[in-house]
Amino acid sequence: MNGDDATKMEGFFSVHQNEIVFESFGGSLNSKMNGDDETEHNGVAMDAPLASIIADVFMTNLETTLMDDLINAGVCEWHRYVDDTFIEDGDKLEFLDVLITRSTGYQLFETTIYRKPTYADLLTNYHSYVSMQYKNGGIITMVNRALIICSTYTSLAAEFNEIRRIGLLNGYTSSFIDTIIGIKLSQYRKKNNDVIQSPQSGPDVKKRMYVEIPFIENATKEFRNKITHLCNKLRLDLDIQFFMKPSPAVQMLYQTKDPTNKKMKSDVVYSIKCTQCQHSYIGKTERQCIKRLHEHGAPKSSSQPEQQHPKQQDDNCTHQSNNIVELRRSGRLKNKPTTTITTPSVIKEITFAVQQHQIETRHQMNWDNFRIFMQDNHYYRLLIKESLLIKAYEPELNRTTHSVPLIVFSDGLQKELLPRPFDND
């Protein structure tokens, strides 16, 4: 985008209207930290639907105000994609993991590996309790990247020395690193020198099969050798490739993020129980539970997440509404009387069994202690789980016996094999 394109947005909104737009879209983003509600100011969440639009508006305003200064500073060309820009400094340009250098003596570009200043020189330690495949892969990946990106022998040799330095810092031996460099370099030269051959086909080609097995060091190696031996005797047409799955990392044992509020979870199977007659209901929802509970008849005061500063939010909304600039373009539409059609005979039909139970019996559902006992982001699996639980427990308030046909488990499952939906949390 050049300066002329940036000025197209100038004057689209006034300064005051810009403040209202950003406050409306970016000033009401709430999150939780250590159990407290936090509000984000002057920004948007990562991957938010409006993030790219707001970033583009912000960068357009920045270009409008600073483009003259950039031109005076010697910038002859400017390219931008949303909020990402390319900047050439000292005849060098960084793009992802590639450093592009403009050669002064020749009209050519040289490429080598680029690492950010914050790069910590870390990879899988040689003494880690993981398969040797992972340790080889860490070095092989860096060597292959160097062979593909480095355009000169000088830069390639410098990158190999950098790989040796990083490997030694992480417990790898020089012989281990040099062996991998020699193997990959020979394969690369052979690949470039040999004539490209068409892929083989016919009865002699083995079918490749990938098998993942847990890594328990010697036991895993023994198991792999036995499977390979049996395959060589019984199935000569198979080429089995084994992958060793490492044990869970230590960080998986610790929770680093605040747990999601139960009422804000989605893609769940839930249960609600009556406090007087012990009638129950089992359902599923892809949306947040709080929205589904409102549809069932839950009072919003008891099912809404707590707000720390409701008065302050009301004051902000009142302040914004008082300062909104009139944007109508037609006085005729402004003066036209509004008509609202009201039909007293049209009454909202009660379609939710839980809400109907409350109205008919004047009982109260236990909204605060509803239970979530299954979660699945796959919609059809969610329906199957709901159907299995409904068939097993037969809740009184459910009008249907299943959501989808139970083809595999036509008779359902025993209660012992399913979670108990009516236990207390």
Buried (B, 14 or more C-beta within 10 A) or exposed (E): BEBEEBEEBEEEBEEEBBBBEBBEBBBEBEEBEEEEEEEEEEBBEEEBEEBBEBBBBBBBBEBBEBBEEEEEEEEEEBEBEEEEEEEEEEEBBBEEEBBBBBEEEEEEEBBBBBEEEEEEEEBBBBEEEBBEEBBBBBBBEBBEBBBEBBBBEEBBEBBBEBBBEBBEEBBBEEEBBEEBBEEBBEEBEEEEEEEEEEEEEEEEEBEEEEEEBEBEEEEBBEBBEEBEEEBEEEEEEEEBEBEBEBEEEEEEEEEEEEEEBBBEBBBBBBBBBBEEEEBBBBBBBEEBBBEBBBBBBBEEEEBEEEEEEEEEEEEBEEEBEEEEEEEEEEEEEEEEEEEEEEEEEEEEEEEBBBBBBBEEEEBEBBBEEBBBBBBBEEEEEBBBBBBBBBBBBEBEBBEEEBBEEBEEEEEBEEEEEBBEBBEEE
